[in-house]
């Protein structure tokens, strides 16, 4: 089912707005890391979506299970991040004001609402839903590998102190910021690292499967 030209323009405008607004809000509220991670994932996801889904949405029987599996893995991963203080740990690592409350608001409340609506949109082949799906495949699907890099980075706040600290950062009180710096703790771990693989496996497979499906559809169109 082809997407009309008008619908393509509207959905493209919404996706571009997301690529600009989401990283900007992240930068204002938290700092540069969200711009790099969220903005980078959004831009890469945009190009995959634009060329594989926008003009001709993928069959829900193909993309919907991949999206649900990726989101399910992501939600389990978020449980580990919450239990191990991912937001405060990132705050200590990069000297940014990412509170536990802010982490829960985005990943435990707003996120699942968007994912639920996206599943409905994928079922009805709504183009912007495909963009959100590609954003998730690229973000949690690929970007979670950064969890394996974070233990090697020296925190900007008291790197030699192995104990959790509390401090006001840019006017926000961040409590119980753990230190996962490998050289200080002697343990190779960062908040959420053990379950980071869960959204990565279906997310990376989704990228492979959907690009393969797109190439096959293009080949069939040429042959027909």
N, C-alpha and C positions, 0 to 999 in steps of 0.2 A: 504494500500500500504506500503510494507516493505521498509525501507531504506537500501541500500546496505552497506556492511561492510566498504568499502572504504569511502563512503559518511559519515558514522557514525564517522569514525576516523577524517576526515577533519573537520567536523562540531564541534566535541568535542574539537579539538585543537583550533578552533576559539573561542569557548565559554570559554575555560580555559584562553586563552590569554586576553579576555575581562575582566574576573574576576580578572586578575592580573594588566593589564594596566590601566583600568579605575580608580580603587581606588588609584593606584600609582600616576597618573596624578593629581587626586583630592588632594592627600596629598601634592604634590609638589606645586601646584598652590594655594591651600586654607589652608589645614591643616587636622587634624585628623577626625573631624566629617564626611566628605565625605567618608573616608575609612570605618568608622563604618556603615553608612547608605547605601552607594552605594555598598561597598564590601560585607556587610552582605546580602543585598538583592540579589546581583549577585550570591553569593555562595548558598544560599537557593534555589533561582530560578533554578540554575544549576542542583541541585539534583532532583527537581520536573521534570524539562525538561528531564533529562537523563532517568528517569524511566517511563515517561508517553508519551513523544512525539518523542524522537530521533529515536527509532527503528521503530515506526509506527505512523507517524504524525496524529494528531486528524483531524477529518472531519472539513473542513472550515465552514460548516453550524453551527457547534457547537462553535468552538473557535473564529472565526472571529467576530461575533456580540459582544461577551464578551469583546474582545480586543478593538473594536471600542468604545463601551460604556465607558470602563475604561479610554481610552485616551481622549474622549470627556469631561468626568468629570474632568480629570486632567488638561485639557487646561482651563476650566472655573476656576478651583482652582488656576492656575498660574496667571490668571488675578487679582484675589484678592491678591495674594502674591506680585505681582508687584505694585499694588496700595497702599499697606500697608508697602512696604519696607522690604520684607523677607530677601533678601541678606544682606543688611546693618544691619538688626536686628540680624541675625545670627552672623555677624561680631562682634557686640557689646557683644552678649551673650557668645561667645567662644573666642574672641580676635583673629579672623581670617580675612584675607583680601579677603572678598567676596563682590566685587563691584556690583553696579546695572548693569553695562555693562557686567560683567561676568555672572550674573544671566540671562540676556536677551539672551546672546549668546548661552548658554546651553539650556535653557528651551523654549525660543521663536523662535529660529532659527534652531539650530542643532537638537533638540529633535523632532519637527514636521517632519523634513525630514526623520529621522530614523523611526518614527511611520508610515509614508506613505509607505515607502519601506517595512516595516514589514507586513502591510496589504496585499500587493502584494505577499510577500513571504508565508504568511499563506494560501492565496488562492491557490497557486501552491504547497503547502505542502513542502516548503523548510525547512529543519530541523533547521537551525540557526534562522529563523524567529520565530520558536516556543520558542527558548531560550529567545529572546528579549521580547516576549509576557509574558513568565513566570516571567522575571525580572520586568516587569511593574506590573503584578498582585501582586507580593510580595512587590515591592517598594511602589509605590503610592497606591497599593491595601491594604497593611497592615501597612507599615511604617509611613503613614500619621498620625497615632494616636499620634506620637511624638509632634504634634502641641498642643495637650492638656496637655502635660507635660512641654513644654518650658516656659509657664508663671510662673511656680513654681521655675524655676532655676534662681539663682542669676547671673546676667551678670558679666563678668570679667572686664568690663569697666564702671566705675562710676555707680554702681548699685543704689545709692541713688538719682541720678539726673534724674528727670522725662523727661527732655528735650532731643531732638535729639542732637547728638554731631557729630563732624567731627574730624577725627584723622588719622594719617599715621600708618598703620600696616604692618610690614615687607616690608616697602618700597612702599606700595600702599596707596594712599589717598582714604579713605572711607568717603563719605559725608553723612550727615543726617542719622545717625544711631539711630533709635528709641529705646526707652526702654519700654519693655512690662512686666517688672518684676511686678508680682502681689502685692508684699509687698510695692512697691513704688507707683504704679499707682492706686491701689485699684480696678482695672478692670481685670477680668479674660479673657484675650485675648492675642493671638499672631498672627503675620502676616499670613494670609491664613487659620486661624482656622475655620471660619464659613463654608467654602466650602471644607474642608478636607474630609468630609464624601462623597462627590460626587464620587471620584474615588475609595473610600474604598468599597462602596456597591457592584458595579459590579466586582471589583477586588477580594474581598473575596468570592463572589458567584462563580466567575470563578474557584477559587482554589477548592471549593467544587464540582462544576459540572465536572471539568476535571478529578479530581481524581476518582470521581464516575464513569465516562465514562471509565477510564482506568481499574478499577476493573471489570466492566461489560465485557469489551473486553477480559480481561484475563480469566474470567469465561467461556465466550463463546468459547475461544480457547481450554480450557481444556475439555469442554463438546463435542467439535467437534473432 
